[in-house]
């Protein structure tokens, strides 16, 4: 009887540990996907804001300075 209880308990613990590992893997994968999506949203928003401000400012001195700064930043990335 004691061996049966031990085996059932061990089997239950192994099953719970296995389910927890799977759950942690799925949760971490979902978190990574969400972070990638949020990062993409932020980058798209920043690009849209930069383009909008450039169009709004047009050919003013501030607009030209912003365009030059953006171009320099793009050259540094490459």
Short mmCIF file of the C-alpha atoms (twelve columns), coordinates in Angstrom:
data_MODEL
# 
_entry.id   MODEL 
# 
loop_
_atom_site.group_PDB 
_atom_site.id 
_atom_site.type_symbol 
_atom_site.label_atom_id 
_atom_site.label_alt_id 
_atom_site.label_comp_id 
_atom_site.label_asym_id 
_atom_site.label_seq_id 
_atom_site.Cartn_x 
_atom_site.Cartn_y 
_atom_site.Cartn_z 
_atom_site.pdbx_PDB_model_num 
ATOM 1  C CA . UNK A 1  0.000  0.000  0.000   1 
ATOM 2  C CA . UNK A 2  2.837  2.406  0.845   1 
ATOM 3  C CA . UNK A 3  4.542  1.725  -2.476  1 
ATOM 4  C CA . UNK A 4  1.316  2.394  -4.350  1 
ATOM 5  C CA . UNK A 5  0.865  5.744  -2.583  1 
ATOM 6  C CA . UNK A 6  4.477  6.651  -3.302  1 
ATOM 7  C CA . UNK A 7  4.182  5.769  -6.997  1 
ATOM 8  C CA . UNK A 8  0.893  7.669  -7.391  1 
ATOM 9  C CA . UNK A 9  2.342  10.724 -5.614  1 
ATOM 10 C CA . UNK A 10 5.528  10.658 -7.698  1 
ATOM 11 C CA . UNK A 11 3.530  10.281 -10.916 1 
ATOM 12 C CA . UNK A 12 1.323  13.232 -9.924  1 
ATOM 13 C CA . UNK A 13 4.318  15.421 -9.143  1 
ATOM 14 C CA . UNK A 14 5.993  14.534 -12.438 1 
ATOM 15 C CA . UNK A 15 2.784  15.332 -14.340 1 
ATOM 16 C CA . UNK A 16 2.443  18.713 -12.602 1 
ATOM 17 C CA . UNK A 17 6.105  19.568 -13.262 1 
ATOM 18 C CA . UNK A 18 5.714  18.641 -16.932 1 
ATOM 19 C CA . UNK A 19 2.607  20.791 -17.305 1 
ATOM 20 C CA . UNK A 20 4.332  23.718 -15.590 1 
ATOM 21 C CA . UNK A 21 7.333  23.490 -17.936 1 
ATOM 22 C CA . UNK A 22 5.024  23.541 -20.953 1 
ATOM 23 C CA . UNK A 23 3.075  26.488 -19.526 1 
ATOM 24 C CA . UNK A 24 6.260  28.455 -18.839 1 
ATOM 25 C CA . UNK A 25 7.517  27.843 -22.379 1 
ATOM 26 C CA . UNK A 26 4.226  28.968 -23.908 1 
ATOM 27 C CA . UNK A 27 4.074  32.045 -21.674 1 
ATOM 28 C CA . UNK A 28 7.631  33.090 -22.496 1 
ATOM 29 C CA . UNK A 29 7.023  32.592 -26.225 1 
ATOM 30 C CA . UNK A 30 3.879  34.718 -26.035 1 
ATOM 31 C CA . UNK A 31 5.733  37.414 -24.083 1 
ATOM 32 C CA . UNK A 32 8.490  37.555 -26.732 1 
ATOM 33 C CA . UNK A 33 5.899  37.856 -29.498 1 
ATOM 34 C CA . UNK A 34 4.099  40.637 -27.632 1 
ATOM 35 C CA . UNK A 35 7.350  42.526 -27.073 1 
ATOM 36 C CA . UNK A 36 8.210  42.291 -30.783 1 
ATOM 37 C CA . UNK A 37 4.754  43.598 -31.681 1 
ATOM 38 C CA . UNK A 38 4.980  46.490 -29.225 1 
ATOM 39 C CA . UNK A 39 8.481  47.378 -30.447 1 
ATOM 40 C CA . UNK A 40 7.198  47.410 -34.041 1 
ATOM 41 C CA . UNK A 41 4.281  49.674 -33.027 1 
ATOM 42 C CA . UNK A 42 6.632  52.105 -31.286 1 
ATOM 43 C CA . UNK A 43 9.029  52.217 -34.252 1 
ATOM 44 C CA . UNK A 44 6.154  52.742 -36.708 1 
ATOM 45 C CA . UNK A 45 4.732  55.486 -34.511 1 
ATOM 46 C CA . UNK A 46 8.088  57.220 -34.284 1 
ATOM 47 C CA . UNK A 47 8.543  57.084 -38.063 1 
ATOM 48 C CA . UNK A 48 5.025  58.393 -38.666 1 
ATOM 49 C CA . UNK A 49 5.563  61.210 -36.181 1 
ATOM 50 C CA . UNK A 50 8.863  62.195 -37.789 1 
ATOM 51 C CA . UNK A 51 7.328  62.219 -41.267 1 
ATOM 52 C CA . UNK A 52 4.290  64.167 -40.093 1 
ATOM 53 C CA . UNK A 53 6.378  66.780 -38.312 1 
ATOM 54 C CA . UNK A 54 8.599  67.119 -41.373 1 
ATOM 55 C CA . UNK A 55 5.575  67.666 -43.623 1 
ATOM 56 C CA . UNK A 56 4.048  70.121 -41.156 1 
ATOM 57 C CA . UNK A 57 7.221  72.133 -40.798 1 
ATOM 58 C CA . UNK A 58 7.868  72.026 -44.523 1 
ATOM 59 C CA . UNK A 59 10.773 74.094 -45.780 1 
ATOM 60 C CA . UNK A 60 11.236 76.107 -42.602 1 
ATOM 61 C CA . UNK A 61 14.634 76.256 -40.947 1 
ATOM 62 C CA . UNK A 62 13.498 73.880 -38.208 1 
ATOM 63 C CA . UNK A 63 12.170 71.404 -40.773 1 
ATOM 64 C CA . UNK A 64 15.437 71.438 -42.701 1 
ATOM 65 C CA . UNK A 65 17.428 70.949 -39.510 1 
ATOM 66 C CA . UNK A 66 15.264 67.973 -38.516 1 
ATOM 67 C CA . UNK A 67 15.702 66.438 -41.959 1 
ATOM 68 C CA . UNK A 68 19.473 66.860 -41.792 1 
ATOM 69 C CA . UNK A 69 19.608 65.309 -38.302 1 
ATOM 70 C CA . UNK A 70 17.536 62.342 -39.453 1 
ATOM 71 C CA . UNK A 71 19.719 61.851 -42.523 1 
ATOM 72 C CA . UNK A 72 22.878 61.948 -40.395 1 
ATOM 73 C CA . UNK A 73 21.378 59.430 -37.978 1 
ATOM 74 C CA . UNK A 74 20.508 57.113 -40.866 1 
ATOM 75 C CA . UNK A 75 24.069 57.371 -42.224 1 
ATOM 76 C CA . UNK A 76 25.481 56.461 -38.801 1 
ATOM 77 C CA . UNK A 77 23.262 53.366 -38.645 1 
ATOM 78 C CA . UNK A 78 24.614 52.127 -41.959 1 
# 
